Amino acid sequence: MQPSLAPSSSEGAHIELEAKLYGDTVTIQRGDFGRKKHAYFWKERGLFVPGATGVLGILDKPALIQWAANKAADHVAKNLKPGATKEEIASICAEAKKQHVRLKEEGGTVGSNVHELAQKLFMGQPISVPDDKPTRNGLIALQAWLTENDVRPIDIEKVVFSKAAYFAGTFDLLCSLNGKLTLVDLKTSSFVYDEHKMQLGGYRFAWEEEHHGEQIEQLCILHLDKKTGKMKQYTWDDFGTMQFFTDTFLRAKALSENVKKMGNY
C-alpha cells in the first residue's frame, strides 16, 4: 500500500543519495525532506517510501528501555552528593532524563564515522584512522576482517526498493565473500538484535525482486565492538533461515501498515 503523503517534488530537499533502479525506470532519493528526516522518496511518482528501519520501529525493544533507565540511574548515582538541595536534586534528575538521548547521539556519530570510513576501505581507498578510540577500534576490527577473508565488493552503500512490498532501505555491502554472494551490514550497536536480522531479510527480498533470477547466497552482520576493537561475524547461508528472516520482516511491514490504519476506525 502506497502512502498518501507526497510532495509535488523533492526540490529544496537535502538529498544524501540518489539511486537509479529497475533499469533506470525508478529513482529513489534518500535524505531530509522538510520535517521528514532520513526519508526515502520515489521521484517519478512523487511518493514517500517507508524505510526498512522505520518499518521495524513497530517492534517492542525492552532492552533499549532498560538501557535508558540504567543510564539515568547511573547519572544520578554519580552526581548526587549528600546534603544536596532540592534545586540540585531537581537539576541532576533533569539531566538524568536526557542521558539516553545524549549517549544515543554520541553512538550515532561513531557509527556514522565508522560507516563512512568503511566505505573507503571497501573501495580500496586509503584512510586516515581518527584519534577517537571508539571509531579507531571499529576500523581496526574491520581491517582485520578484510585481511582474513576473500572479499570482492560489488555494491557499496546500496539503496534497494521493493515495488511489491513497498519499502526501501540501504545496505552497507554486497560482495563475494569467500566465493558466496553476500549481503553485509555493519553494526556498531551494543548488541546484534533480532530486528537486524529481519532488516537483512528485507534487503534480500528487495534486491532479489529487482535482480530477477539472482539469489543472495548468504547474509552477514559484522558487529564492530567500539570498546574492545574486536569484531564478531554472524553469517547465515541456510535458505530456510534467510527466508525466515525475510518472511518475518514482511509480516512486520504488514503490521506496521495496519497499525497506521487503526486511527481510521
Salt bridges, closest charged atoms under 4 A:
GLU16 OE1 - ARG30 NE 3.07
GLU16 OE2 - HIS38 ND1 3.72
GLU18 OE1 - LYS43 NZ 3.90
GLU95 OE2 - LYS98 NZ 3.67
GLU106 OE2 - ARG102 NH1 2.68
ASP150 OD1 - ARG152 NE 3.13
GLU157 OE2 - ARG30 NH2 2.86
ASP172 OD2 - HIS115 NE2 3.32
ASP185 OD2 - LYS187 NZ 3.36
ASP194 OD1 - LYS197 NZ 3.64
GLU208 OE2 - ARG204 NE 3.75
ASP237 OD2 - LYS180 NZ 2.93
GLU257 OE2 - LYS253 NZ 2.22
